[in-house]
Amino acid sequence: MFLIRLWHYLKGYVIIIVSGFGAEKFVNICTKRQILIWDMERLDSNRIQMKISMRGFKSARTAARKSRCRVRIKAKKGLPWLLGRYRKRRGFLAGIIAFAILIYFMTSIILSIEITVNTKAETKKLVEQMNGLGIYRGVSKRFIDPKRLADTLMINNQELS
């Protein structure tokens, strides 16, 4: 259910109110033409509120004429409408993209190394061994195999467990 709602949001849809004596005929014509409509709700005897896809709304005009109904847009929902609102704000869009890239890079590199050891093992010695294995601040996390690193450090240091 969530995936269907997400798909409708990504593709965009329109909430419409169909009014007239042939509102049921409008629904039947749309169904026959395979126009996607959902969440129909009768408001009164002559009006029906429903959600319809953007593509379906464009092709439903002829169905409205055929059934002699009036179609009024109540709301426009979805990602295409949201992006259309920010189309002229290129700086805002560039800021969002820069923020996403910055978050991606900041989460894909090692920013700090913290070593918690018992009193027998020397922290400085472990840091030097890790530097020798290519692990230091600023290196990408993609190139690190944690299991191999732990095995190598345990082999080199008998006091680690």
Buried (B, 14 or more C-beta within 10 A) or exposed (E): EEEEEEEBBEBBBBBBBBBBEBBBBBBEBBEEEEBBBEEEEEEEEBBBBBBBBBEBBEBBEEBBEEBEBEBEEEEBBBEBBEEEEEEEEEEEEEEEEEEEEEEEEEEEEEEEEEEEEEEEBEEEEBBEBBEEBEBEEEBEEEEBEEEEBEEBBEEEBEEBE
